[in-house]
Amino acid sequence: MLYEELMFDASLLLRFNIFKYLNQTTKKVLAISQLSEDLNLNYQQSVIELNEIDQEMAEIRPNHETIMMRAGKVNLENLNATVDEYRYHLLQQAVPFQFILYFLNEENPTIEQFCEKYFVSRSTVSRKIDKLKKHLKRFNIRFTYTEAGMSGDERLIRLALFDLLWLGTRGIECPLNVDQHQLEQIVDTYKEYFPLSRTYFGTQEIKLFTSIIMIRVNNKKFVKYDPRYNFLMKDNPYYDFTSLRDLVDGPMTTRQLKGESSFIYFLAHYSPFYTIRDDQSMKQTIHDFAARPNPVNDFVVEFRNFAKKALFPDRPEMMDDPLVVANLLNITFGYYIFRQPFPSMIELVMDPNEKQTRGEYILFQNIQNFMQMAKDHPPYGFISSVHPMLTRAFKRLLLPYFNQFPYANNLKVGIALEHNAIFVRDLYRFLEDLRFIDAEPYDVSLKDDYDLIISSSSLLKKEKPHIQLYQLDFPYTKNELIPLYLELRNIYDKKNRVYE
């Protein structure tokens, strides 16, 4: 389930989807009837929701000018809030988001005090957090109410809290109450361990992660050291297990200090964070995973050898690319540690029901076949309970490198335009730049073989109503070729979609 579906009730979700639709359209003025048709709403419902959005934008921007026009139209030039700003504004009205911020920011949070503060009943809270509750149950995390909060593996709780807060704020605001000086000290001490620190948004993510850690430690919610970290962290001088003592308020036992320090280093290794080739932390990761015998590195080496032959026979060196190697190690390490599903931002932003292309399906099947064989090999037994998730993660990482074109069917496009080189030259050049298009002058004898016919006249549509026709009027500009590209891409994706 996508993030907004988890956090919003039906009313908030509808307004968010309408706002996102408004934000994505290229028109300056939009007819409400068009919006109603595109989003399958009745006209009156659209008007009511648009007026709500208009009022909310005035709350976000005090100098906001109304988007509502006469004659049933919307002035999109006055749409002056961004999608992330509007999402965050709605989240502050959403019970799941309110509840999370409440138990993180309050000293002694209880469900009774929450209900009193936000004027909701306990049954309303239970109903509105039900979808989120079911989502968290996958990770064996549960909400608690006597003391408002969460219970489960503290590491998984923190990962879940990060995903839910980051996707709601995207760095535009930190909704957690922490000491900013202490926050900066901790970030400065540990940032070199994180590839995220090399990028602007990565730095914001580290700050949010650190804020969550500070609050949980302050509330005596500690993580424990996991012996599965040993091959990476034990007696490794790269990892400092003492500095944290001087950076947090309140005393910690030696065991608590070790657990909290190890979690910081685990955070640098649980997700495919590496995007910059010249990254010292990436080089350190590859070195440390190879320094001692361990099933994570062995598994990744085995997979890379397989992929060189089965997935990239023409470019086997791709599987030696340090960016690929380090990200495969991080992905595998997370599943080696937890051996169960764990919170992942990717799962909350990518539609799980989206159909695969043929090339994507081939890649997935090959990786899945490898996993099926590997899980029965004793050294790799740790993947037996997580291999479907590991398969998806590897596929997502490798898909941009994988050549899908040999497995795809190009679009056959007929050009039915005036016989004038000046008219058709730019169009043919545009289509030739698209690898998935085979274009030719329209041949009436092949009318049923074309995926799309591009014409300057509707004559063909009148003669043959069933054909796929795209009308391109003369003179056309480069901007008018953008909708044509989107149409071609949509037809191509449908043609190459796999429905297994």
Summary of the structure (lengths in Angstrom):
residues: 500
radius of gyration: 27.0
end to end distance: 20.6
largest distance: 83.6
contacts: 1437
relative contact order: 0.06
helix: 61%
strand: 7%
